[in-house]
Amino acid sequence: MQTGKPIELHGQPVAGGKFPLICTPLVGRTRDQIVAEVQLVLAKKPDILEWRVDFFEGIGNTAEVIALATRIKAAAGVIPLLFTRRSIQEGGEKISLSEDQVVALYQAVCESRQVDVIDFEMCKNPAHIAQVRAPSKANDIKLILSFHDFSCTPGLETLNQRFLQAEQLGADIAKVAVMPRDLDDVLTLLTATLKSSQKLKIPLISMSMGPYGSLTRLFGWTFGSALTFAVGASSSAPGQVPIEDLNTVLAILQKSMTSE
């Protein structure tokens, strides 16, 4: 059973149209740590790699970032690479770059064509979003516009508006991640995912975080979320489960839901 839209790159569905895709993060702080992490994670066969560059101690050196992205991309082969700087306001690591410098880094990475997808936060200055959208589109790199709330789960109307806002701002993929305080909040996120997946023209990604939120990482795809994050070596957000456990659960659910 598939209610959402699959993610496509370069005119083709990722992993043959698999739904949901499994993405594993790379969170090493040094070049050597990241290179070792890539090999460990690739052995577990994710569908997408995410490089959380805000963890990387060399983020201030654009040439070094591009060189490492090139190395990751070469090792990954056909597995797409997602490039993400998560701001400290939305759960990321503290970095020394200004927002103008972050935008310039995204532009340079897009122009290098060593990544397939970028994630940029929709709460940022609209001008910055446009400055990132232009080079990503020019270089056939998909843009995820994301919203994160680590304190609570906004109401259903607000969540639906966040998904719609991403589409209106020009995203290729909309992403919403929130923190639940109880199971009612989890249901709110899943309801918003289902409703928005039926209305939006673009694919979407959603999740609740933390212990309650781990449920959405396991079966959020049944409500329309096209991608889920899993731990390959180290987690990048609370509630992520090991990729081995996620594969087991997905296999069980998909078999049960397709059996006659």
Backbone bond lengths (Angstrom), bond angles and torsions (degrees), N, CA, C in turn:
res aa  C-N    CA-C-N  psi(-1)  N-CA   C-N-CA  omega(-1)  CA-C   N-CA-C  phi
1 M - - - 1.465 - - 1.523 109.61 -
2 Q 1.330 116.93 125.45 1.464 121.52 -179.08 1.516 108.79 -132.01
3 T 1.334 115.98 120.19 1.458 120.01 -178.50 1.524 112.49 -105.26
4 G 1.341 117.65 -16.15 1.453 120.68 -176.16 1.510 113.58 -106.31
5 K 1.307 114.97 178.83 1.468 122.03 -178.90 1.526 109.64 -95.87
6 P 1.331 118.34 133.73 1.469 120.58 179.49 1.526 111.54 -72.33
7 I 1.301 115.60 155.62 1.464 121.77 178.20 1.527 109.26 -85.24
8 E 1.336 115.61 132.49 1.463 121.50 178.49 1.523 109.97 -116.66
9 L 1.324 115.38 145.21 1.457 122.18 174.85 1.512 109.30 -131.55
10 H 1.307 116.50 133.69 1.464 122.15 178.62 1.537 111.39 53.40
11 G 1.340 115.17 37.67 1.451 120.70 175.21 1.514 115.74 82.51
12 Q 1.334 117.58 2.92 1.456 121.12 -178.76 1.523 110.57 -129.05
13 P 1.347 117.85 144.02 1.465 119.35 176.23 1.521 110.93 -65.70
14 V 1.310 116.82 138.74 1.459 121.34 179.96 1.533 109.92 -68.32
15 A 1.334 115.28 137.32 1.467 122.00 177.38 1.523 111.72 54.89
16 G 1.339 115.14 38.13 1.458 119.08 176.48 1.514 114.58 69.36
17 G 1.324 117.34 19.29 1.454 120.57 -179.68 1.509 113.84 90.02
18 K 1.317 117.97 14.24 1.468 121.86 178.77 1.526 110.47 -55.09
19 F 1.328 114.89 142.49 1.470 119.81 -177.78 1.523 109.12 -144.34
20 P 1.315 118.09 117.87 1.459 127.68 0.70 1.526 111.06 -86.06
21 L 1.311 115.12 161.35 1.452 120.56 170.20 1.529 109.39 -78.44
22 I 1.323 116.13 150.54 1.463 120.78 175.75 1.526 108.73 -110.77
23 C 1.315 115.15 123.86 1.464 121.90 -179.47 1.524 109.23 -113.50
24 T 1.322 116.40 133.05 1.462 120.65 177.36 1.529 109.63 -116.32
25 P 1.337 117.14 137.38 1.475 120.73 -176.56 1.524 112.90 -87.57
26 L 1.324 114.51 151.52 1.453 123.44 171.08 1.525 106.93 -111.22
27 V 1.339 116.60 120.50 1.463 119.83 -172.58 1.527 112.38 -129.08
28 G 1.316 117.59 22.67 1.459 120.47 177.47 1.516 111.31 -64.95
29 R 1.321 116.18 153.02 1.462 120.56 -178.12 1.523 112.54 -98.22
30 T 1.321 116.87 -20.12 1.459 120.02 178.74 1.525 109.56 -120.97
31 R 1.337 115.27 165.09 1.466 119.66 178.97 1.518 110.86 -59.44
32 D 1.323 117.34 -46.14 1.462 120.11 -178.23 1.529 111.68 -63.89
33 Q 1.326 116.60 -39.14 1.461 119.79 178.17 1.527 111.11 -63.34
34 I 1.317 116.12 -40.91 1.467 119.86 -178.88 1.517 111.04 -69.14
35 V 1.320 117.38 -41.95 1.467 120.56 178.73 1.527 110.45 -60.35
36 A 1.326 116.69 -43.06 1.466 120.21 177.98 1.519 111.34 -66.55
37 E 1.322 116.21 -39.07 1.465 121.50 179.95 1.528 110.99 -64.26
38 V 1.325 116.60 -39.41 1.468 120.72 178.96 1.524 110.52 -57.94
39 Q 1.311 117.53 -46.47 1.459 120.92 -178.49 1.524 111.39 -64.65
40 L 1.316 116.65 -40.34 1.463 120.62 178.59 1.524 111.38 -64.33
41 V 1.323 116.18 -44.05 1.463 121.04 -176.71 1.532 111.14 -71.36
42 L 1.309 117.91 -42.72 1.465 120.77 -178.23 1.522 111.88 -59.64
43 A 1.322 116.95 -31.83 1.468 120.54 178.94 1.527 111.74 -63.48
44 K 1.330 116.57 -19.32 1.467 120.84 -178.65 1.528 112.18 -95.48
45 K 1.319 116.62 3.23 1.461 124.84 171.35 1.529 115.36 57.32
46 P 1.327 116.93 58.55 1.469 119.02 172.36 1.520 109.97 -72.52
47 D 1.319 115.68 166.91 1.469 120.63 176.54 1.522 111.60 -89.01
48 I 1.331 116.46 -28.15 1.463 122.88 -179.83 1.531 108.28 -144.09
49 L 1.326 116.47 144.10 1.463 122.42 170.72 1.524 108.71 -103.74
50 E 1.317 116.43 136.31 1.466 120.19 172.86 1.522 108.90 -112.74
51 W 1.322 116.20 123.58 1.458 119.93 173.46 1.515 108.62 -96.30
52 R 1.338 115.29 109.64 1.458 121.49 175.63 1.527 108.13 -83.24
53 V 1.301 114.79 88.83 1.459 120.23 -171.63 1.528 112.52 -69.29
54 D 1.348 117.88 -16.11 1.460 118.97 177.74 1.528 111.96 -68.03
55 F 1.346 118.15 -17.61 1.456 121.17 174.77 1.537 111.36 -79.54
56 F 1.329 117.70 -20.69 1.457 123.01 -170.91 1.522 111.17 -77.43
57 E 1.318 117.08 124.28 1.461 120.53 -176.88 1.525 112.94 -68.92
58 G 1.328 117.87 -16.07 1.458 121.36 178.91 1.511 113.97 -97.06
59 I 1.325 117.69 19.92 1.468 121.38 -175.12 1.527 111.99 -60.08
60 G 1.329 118.26 -25.80 1.452 120.81 -178.58 1.514 114.65 -75.66
61 N 1.327 117.53 -8.71 1.459 122.34 -179.87 1.523 109.00 -107.77
62 T 1.322 116.78 99.89 1.465 120.71 -174.38 1.524 112.19 -59.28
63 A 1.326 117.02 -42.17 1.464 120.26 -180.00 1.521 111.00 -61.76
64 E 1.329 116.68 -38.40 1.466 120.76 178.67 1.525 110.71 -68.22
65 V 1.317 116.91 -39.85 1.463 120.52 177.39 1.525 110.65 -61.29
66 I 1.312 117.17 -47.34 1.468 120.81 -178.96 1.525 110.80 -65.28
67 A 1.331 117.16 -39.42 1.465 120.16 178.69 1.522 110.92 -62.63
68 L 1.330 116.62 -40.76 1.463 119.45 179.86 1.524 111.23 -72.57
69 A 1.338 117.19 -36.78 1.463 120.27 175.04 1.522 110.25 -60.64
70 T 1.318 116.46 -40.00 1.466 121.56 178.09 1.524 110.75 -62.13
71 R 1.330 116.02 -41.35 1.464 120.14 179.74 1.528 111.18 -68.00
72 I 1.329 116.57 -42.00 1.465 120.09 178.15 1.521 109.86 -62.36
73 K 1.328 115.93 -45.88 1.466 120.86 -178.10 1.522 111.20 -61.53
74 A 1.323 116.87 -40.60 1.463 120.19 179.58 1.528 110.75 -64.64
75 A 1.328 117.00 -40.35 1.460 120.61 179.53 1.525 111.52 -69.48
76 A 1.339 116.13 -35.66 1.465 120.52 -176.49 1.519 112.98 -72.60
77 G 1.327 118.10 -25.42 1.464 120.38 -179.90 1.511 111.77 65.07
78 V 1.310 116.76 -119.51 1.469 120.98 -176.76 1.523 112.67 -80.45
79 I 1.320 118.07 -9.02 1.464 120.46 -179.45 1.526 109.13 -76.82
80 P 1.322 118.20 122.35 1.471 121.02 -177.01 1.523 112.32 -64.12
81 L 1.334 115.27 154.13 1.461 122.31 178.87 1.523 109.59 -115.64
82 L 1.325 115.41 124.85 1.460 124.07 176.39 1.523 108.46 -101.97
83 F 1.327 116.64 128.03 1.459 123.08 -177.79 1.528 109.14 -107.13
84 T 1.348 116.36 122.45 1.462 120.86 -175.21 1.508 111.79 -136.03
85 R 1.342 116.61 127.77 1.451 122.38 163.32 1.520 106.11 -107.49
86 R 1.329 117.37 109.58 1.457 119.48 177.07 1.525 108.31 -92.18
87 S 1.321 117.03 127.82 1.457 120.41 -178.74 1.526 110.29 -74.30
88 I 1.311 116.01 157.43 1.454 120.51 -179.41 1.527 110.87 -63.93
89 Q 1.345 116.65 -28.55 1.464 120.40 178.55 1.531 112.14 -67.47
90 E 1.328 116.86 -22.66 1.463 120.10 -178.55 1.530 111.48 -119.05
91 G 1.348 115.21 31.56 1.453 119.36 171.62 1.507 116.10 97.18
92 G 1.339 117.70 8.05 1.450 120.51 -178.26 1.516 113.44 -92.63
93 E 1.331 115.14 -175.12 1.450 122.56 179.45 1.531 110.84 -87.61
94 K 1.313 116.15 152.31 1.459 120.97 177.29 1.520 109.26 -73.28
95 I 1.331 116.51 131.12 1.467 121.29 178.63 1.520 109.41 -128.71
96 S 1.323 115.86 166.73 1.466 120.88 -175.80 1.521 113.22 -90.37
97 L 1.332 118.05 -7.60 1.459 121.03 -175.15 1.524 112.09 -79.95
98 S 1.331 115.95 144.69 1.462 120.84 170.06 1.531 108.54 -77.52
99 E 1.327 116.27 168.90 1.466 119.11 179.31 1.523 111.70 -65.04
100 D 1.325 116.99 -35.75 1.468 119.60 175.69 1.533 110.44 -61.65
101 Q 1.316 116.85 -39.73 1.467 120.75 178.83 1.523 111.47 -69.77
102 V 1.320 116.77 -35.04 1.469 120.35 176.15 1.526 109.93 -63.12
103 V 1.326 116.23 -44.68 1.467 120.58 178.37 1.526 110.14 -60.61
104 A 1.306 117.14 -43.36 1.464 121.08 179.09 1.527 110.92 -62.44
105 L 1.336 116.63 -37.03 1.469 120.46 177.09 1.524 110.33 -64.34
106 Y 1.311 117.13 -46.27 1.468 120.89 177.62 1.530 110.60 -58.60
107 Q 1.312 116.38 -43.67 1.462 119.92 179.89 1.525 111.37 -60.33
108 A 1.323 116.08 -44.85 1.464 120.35 -179.66 1.521 111.60 -65.66
109 V 1.312 116.27 -39.78 1.472 120.11 179.58 1.524 109.98 -65.78
110 C 1.316 117.16 -41.14 1.467 120.03 177.54 1.527 110.52 -62.02
111 E 1.307 116.16 -43.99 1.462 120.23 -178.18 1.528 112.02 -67.35
112 S 1.328 117.05 -23.80 1.467 120.46 177.36 1.528 111.79 -74.39
113 R 1.324 116.52 -22.54 1.467 123.36 -178.98 1.527 112.87 58.82
114 Q 1.318 115.98 32.12 1.458 120.50 178.77 1.528 112.33 -101.04
115 V 1.326 117.40 6.31 1.465 122.14 173.53 1.526 107.94 -130.41
116 D 1.310 115.65 163.38 1.467 120.42 -178.29 1.524 112.91 -109.23
117 V 1.327 115.60 -25.54 1.470 121.64 -177.04 1.522 107.58 -142.77
118 I 1.330 116.63 145.25 1.461 120.83 171.10 1.523 108.91 -124.62
119 D 1.330 115.56 149.75 1.461 122.25 176.76 1.522 107.60 -116.50
120 F 1.337 116.31 125.03 1.462 122.20 179.50 1.525 107.42 -133.14
121 E 1.318 116.54 142.83 1.464 120.37 -173.90 1.534 111.87 -81.47
122 M 1.314 116.20 132.69 1.463 119.93 -175.01 1.526 112.71 -76.44
123 C 1.339 117.19 -8.26 1.461 119.10 177.36 1.527 111.62 -77.80
124 K 1.320 116.81 -9.09 1.454 120.70 -176.62 1.532 111.60 -72.14
125 N 1.309 115.14 169.03 1.461 122.89 177.73 1.535 109.58 -51.63
126 P 1.344 118.73 127.96 1.465 120.14 178.63 1.518 113.51 -53.08
127 A 1.330 116.65 -32.43 1.467 119.65 178.18 1.514 110.73 -66.06
128 H 1.334 116.41 -38.54 1.465 120.21 177.48 1.526 111.04 -66.05
129 I 1.316 116.20 -39.88 1.466 119.67 177.71 1.529 109.88 -60.40
130 A 1.317 116.21 -44.90 1.472 120.19 179.16 1.527 111.10 -63.75
131 Q 1.334 116.64 -36.47 1.460 120.64 -179.44 1.528 112.15 -70.15
132 V 1.312 116.72 -23.59 1.466 121.16 175.32 1.524 110.51 -88.53
133 R 1.319 116.55 -37.12 1.468 121.75 -179.59 1.529 111.19 -60.50
134 A 1.312 117.34 -42.27 1.466 120.31 -175.07 1.531 113.23 -60.99
135 P 1.346 119.95 -52.33 1.467 118.75 -179.77 1.519 113.48 -70.50
136 S 1.325 117.40 -28.57 1.468 117.89 177.99 1.528 109.95 -67.78
137 K 1.312 115.84 -41.62 1.463 119.40 178.90 1.521 111.39 -68.04
138 A 1.318 117.07 -40.52 1.462 121.08 -178.65 1.518 112.32 -65.05
139 N 1.340 116.43 -26.71 1.461 120.74 -176.69 1.528 112.92 -108.71
140 D 1.342 116.39 16.11 1.469 122.17 176.62 1.526 112.09 57.98
141 I 1.333 115.28 43.01 1.459 122.30 177.93 1.526 107.73 -113.69
142 K 1.317 116.72 125.86 1.459 120.84 -176.97 1.521 111.28 -71.72
143 L 1.321 115.37 144.08 1.460 122.30 -179.93 1.521 111.29 -111.11
144 I 1.332 115.54 119.87 1.454 121.51 169.05 1.526 107.21 -94.22
145 L 1.315 117.49 125.62 1.457 120.88 169.15 1.523 107.04 -103.43
146 S 1.330 115.61 125.21 1.463 119.85 -169.33 1.521 112.53 -123.01
147 F 1.330 113.67 156.59 1.462 122.27 175.72 1.521 107.65 -135.47
148 H 1.340 116.64 130.70 1.455 122.10 179.30 1.525 109.70 -128.07
149 D 1.327 115.78 138.33 1.464 121.26 173.57 1.522 106.95 -133.34
150 F 1.331 116.38 108.69 1.458 121.48 -177.62 1.526 112.66 -89.84
151 S 1.328 117.31 2.85 1.462 120.07 -177.33 1.525 113.00 -104.63
152 C 1.331 117.48 -30.17 1.457 119.64 -175.03 1.520 110.42 -164.01
153 T 1.323 115.36 -176.60 1.462 122.76 172.61 1.524 108.37 -113.59
154 P 1.319 118.96 111.49 1.471 120.12 176.89 1.536 110.77 -60.34
155 G 1.320 116.05 167.71 1.446 120.87 -179.53 1.524 112.56 -68.03
156 L 1.324 115.05 167.76 1.462 122.05 -175.87 1.527 111.94 -57.02
157 E 1.318 117.35 -45.01 1.466 120.59 -178.47 1.527 111.21 -62.81
158 T 1.329 116.29 -40.51 1.462 120.57 179.57 1.518 111.35 -65.58
159 L 1.331 116.67 -42.21 1.461 119.96 179.66 1.525 110.94 -64.12
160 N 1.317 116.45 -44.14 1.467 119.13 177.62 1.522 111.02 -60.97
161 Q 1.327 116.61 -36.84 1.455 120.76 179.15 1.520 111.22 -67.61
162 R 1.320 117.09 -35.05 1.468 120.43 178.38 1.525 110.74 -64.33
163 F 1.324 116.75 -43.92 1.464 119.88 177.07 1.528 110.30 -60.47
164 L 1.330 115.89 -46.74 1.464 120.73 -178.97 1.519 111.15 -64.29
165 Q 1.330 116.91 -39.17 1.461 121.18 179.66 1.527 110.91 -58.80
166 A 1.336 116.58 -41.44 1.468 119.95 179.18 1.523 110.76 -60.00
167 E 1.318 116.16 -44.22 1.461 119.89 178.81 1.522 110.93 -63.72
168 Q 1.321 116.66 -42.89 1.465 120.91 -178.09 1.530 111.88 -66.76
169 L 1.319 117.14 -27.95 1.464 121.36 179.50 1.526 112.52 -83.79
170 G 1.332 116.50 -0.78 1.450 120.09 175.07 1.508 116.16 100.29
171 A 1.323 118.03 13.19 1.461 120.83 -179.94 1.525 111.34 -65.81
172 D 1.314 115.27 149.87 1.464 121.18 169.21 1.518 110.37 -87.11
173 I 1.336 116.03 -25.57 1.467 123.30 -179.44 1.520 106.99 -143.10
174 A 1.324 117.27 136.11 1.460 122.26 177.80 1.525 109.65 -103.83
175 K 1.337 116.53 137.90 1.462 119.78 -179.37 1.523 110.79 -132.99
176 V 1.339 116.23 134.47 1.459 122.84 175.90 1.523 108.46 -133.54
177 A 1.328 116.27 129.15 1.463 122.11 176.93 1.525 108.26 -134.04
178 V 1.327 116.84 128.38 1.463 121.30 -174.71 1.527 110.54 -137.32
179 M 1.334 115.22 165.24 1.456 121.03 -179.47 1.534 110.18 -104.38
180 P 1.332 118.42 120.36 1.462 120.39 178.06 1.526 111.81 -86.00
181 R 1.307 114.99 146.23 1.466 120.19 173.98 1.526 111.22 -98.89
182 D 1.330 115.82 -18.20 1.466 120.79 178.68 1.523 108.27 -159.71
183 L 1.327 116.91 -179.26 1.464 120.61 -177.23 1.524 112.06 -69.64
184 D 1.328 117.23 -25.48 1.464 119.29 175.65 1.524 110.58 -61.03
185 D 1.332 116.02 -38.10 1.463 119.63 178.00 1.529 111.28 -65.36
186 V 1.322 116.59 -37.16 1.466 120.13 176.94 1.523 110.37 -61.77
187 L 1.324 116.04 -43.12 1.466 120.36 178.42 1.527 111.17 -64.06
188 T 1.323 117.03 -36.02 1.461 120.38 177.85 1.522 110.92 -62.25
189 L 1.324 116.25 -44.87 1.470 120.74 179.48 1.522 110.89 -63.84
190 L 1.316 116.75 -42.88 1.469 120.02 -179.59 1.531 111.39 -66.89
191 T 1.322 116.54 -38.22 1.464 120.02 177.79 1.523 110.92 -64.45
192 A 1.327 116.49 -42.91 1.467 120.31 177.68 1.523 110.74 -63.00
193 T 1.322 116.45 -39.09 1.463 120.71 178.89 1.519 110.77 -61.74
194 L 1.318 116.33 -46.57 1.460 120.74 -179.20 1.525 111.22 -63.10
195 K 1.305 116.90 -47.69 1.464 120.36 -177.28 1.528 110.97 -65.56
196 S 1.323 116.83 -43.19 1.461 119.69 -178.15 1.523 111.68 -71.33
197 S 1.326 117.77 -35.15 1.465 119.80 178.48 1.520 111.38 -64.78
198 Q 1.326 116.38 -25.73 1.463 120.83 178.82 1.523 112.06 -82.13
199 K 1.339 117.27 -20.69 1.460 121.00 -175.12 1.523 113.88 -104.46
200 L 1.330 116.72 -36.08 1.464 119.65 -175.92 1.518 111.32 -73.46
201 K 1.328 115.32 151.32 1.465 121.08 176.76 1.527 111.49 -87.79
202 I 1.332 116.89 -11.49 1.459 121.36 -177.00 1.530 110.11 -111.13
203 P 1.337 117.74 159.49 1.473 120.16 175.12 1.525 110.25 -66.44
204 L 1.317 115.85 158.49 1.454 119.51 176.30 1.524 110.98 -136.26
205 I 1.311 113.86 158.67 1.463 123.53 177.56 1.520 107.12 -127.49
206 S 1.318 117.01 134.28 1.454 118.96 177.85 1.518 110.06 -143.94
207 M 1.325 115.04 156.66 1.457 119.99 174.63 1.515 109.65 -166.43
208 S 1.330 114.49 147.97 1.456 120.71 161.32 1.517 106.24 -93.69
209 M 1.320 116.58 152.69 1.456 120.94 -177.49 1.523 111.18 -108.57
210 G 1.321 116.79 174.29 1.447 121.18 178.84 1.517 112.67 76.53
211 P 1.353 117.50 -173.34 1.469 121.52 -176.92 1.532 113.89 -57.92
212 Y 1.337 117.48 -49.43 1.469 119.50 177.14 1.527 110.50 -61.37
213 G 1.309 115.48 -40.22 1.451 120.27 -175.35 1.515 114.38 -66.99
214 S 1.334 117.15 -19.28 1.466 119.04 179.25 1.525 111.19 -57.90
215 L 1.310 116.92 -25.88 1.469 120.37 177.06 1.518 111.13 -59.89
216 T 1.328 116.53 -41.61 1.467 119.30 -177.65 1.524 111.58 -69.45
217 R 1.320 116.82 -26.52 1.463 119.86 177.85 1.527 111.09 -71.51
218 L 1.330 115.48 -23.84 1.459 120.34 -179.07 1.520 112.97 -88.26
219 F 1.340 117.75 -38.25 1.471 118.30 -177.54 1.525 114.16 -134.64
220 G 1.321 117.46 17.64 1.468 119.62 176.46 1.516 112.38 -61.80
221 W 1.327 116.82 -26.07 1.462 121.05 179.50 1.518 111.88 -61.53
222 T 1.330 117.71 -29.42 1.466 119.43 179.69 1.525 111.08 -68.20
223 F 1.336 117.26 -16.04 1.459 122.41 177.61 1.529 111.84 -101.45
224 G 1.351 116.54 0.09 1.453 119.22 173.98 1.506 116.89 119.11
225 S 1.337 118.73 -1.67 1.463 120.46 179.58 1.520 109.83 -77.12
226 A 1.337 116.04 122.15 1.467 120.97 -170.81 1.516 114.06 -81.80
227 L 1.325 118.08 -11.11 1.462 120.68 -175.26 1.519 109.39 -148.75
228 T 1.326 115.78 144.73 1.458 120.84 175.12 1.519 109.15 -132.23
229 F 1.321 115.73 147.00 1.456 121.01 -177.57 1.523 110.52 -97.72
230 A 1.326 116.32 139.33 1.455 121.63 179.98 1.516 110.34 -137.19
231 V 1.308 116.45 156.77 1.458 121.71 -179.62 1.525 109.98 -80.25
232 G 1.341 114.54 124.34 1.455 119.45 171.96 1.511 109.83 -98.64
233 A 1.336 116.53 -49.75 1.452 122.54 176.12 1.537 109.62 -123.63
234 S 1.345 116.34 -52.78 1.468 121.90 179.09 1.518 108.72 -139.14
235 S 1.325 116.39 149.77 1.463 120.31 -178.36 1.520 110.91 -81.75
236 S 1.328 115.14 157.47 1.466 120.81 176.88 1.523 111.69 -115.57
237 A 1.330 117.06 -3.18 1.467 121.57 -179.71 1.526 108.69 -158.54
238 P 1.341 117.65 152.75 1.463 120.60 -178.19 1.529 112.29 -67.46
239 G 1.331 115.33 136.59 1.462 120.89 176.70 1.513 114.80 99.64
240 Q 1.337 117.81 -7.20 1.465 119.54 177.57 1.522 109.28 -67.10
241 V 1.327 116.03 141.02 1.458 121.67 -179.22 1.529 109.20 -109.48
242 P 1.336 118.24 156.60 1.461 120.37 178.07 1.523 111.75 -59.09
243 I 1.324 115.97 144.01 1.459 120.37 -176.78 1.527 111.64 -60.54
244 E 1.328 117.38 -33.03 1.463 119.78 179.07 1.531 110.84 -63.81
245 D 1.339 116.74 -43.56 1.463 120.58 179.07 1.523 111.11 -66.63
246 L 1.326 116.18 -40.04 1.457 120.01 179.92 1.521 111.19 -63.54
247 N 1.320 117.24 -43.46 1.466 120.50 178.40 1.524 111.48 -60.27
248 T 1.318 116.24 -39.11 1.470 120.20 179.24 1.519 111.09 -63.66
249 V 1.329 115.67 -46.93 1.474 119.78 -178.86 1.527 110.77 -65.61
250 L 1.322 117.27 -43.60 1.467 120.21 179.74 1.524 111.12 -60.31
251 A 1.311 116.66 -41.69 1.467 120.13 -179.80 1.516 111.06 -62.84
252 I 1.321 116.72 -41.73 1.471 120.63 179.77 1.522 110.61 -65.99
253 L 1.331 116.83 -48.21 1.463 120.36 -178.20 1.523 111.66 -64.16
254 Q 1.318 116.79 -44.37 1.460 119.59 -177.42 1.531 111.36 -67.51
255 K 1.311 117.62 -35.26 1.458 120.55 175.97 1.527 110.31 -66.34
256 S 1.320 116.59 -43.23 1.471 120.33 -178.78 1.520 111.35 -66.64
257 M 1.336 116.51 -38.10 1.457 119.80 -175.28 1.519 113.54 -79.90
258 T 1.319 117.24 -13.70 1.474 119.86 178.85 1.524 112.62 -106.44
259 S 1.337 116.52 -5.36 1.466 119.31 -179.46 1.522 110.08 -75.33
260 E 1.303 115.95 145.73 1.476 120.11 -179.23 1.519 110.34 -90.17
